[in-house]
């Protein structure tokens, strides 16, 4: 299941999956798997974490008032 979550993060790299793909080691994926019951729940938890980090990061970034970033949808 770890490989499937890694692939899910990679498949959604541009939509925020890069946060997990670039920073998680296997233990982080295992922690998500242990808290969930199915692959779909694990994917949802991974997406939620990446969305939260992306949101926090965008709160801290200042690119100017005319530079709005539209989040990409996860597949």
Secondary structure, 3 states (H helix, E strand, C coil): CHHHHHHHHHHCHHHCCHHHHHHCCHHHHHHHHHHCCCHHHHHHHHHHHHHHHHHHHHHHCCCCCCCCCCCCCCC
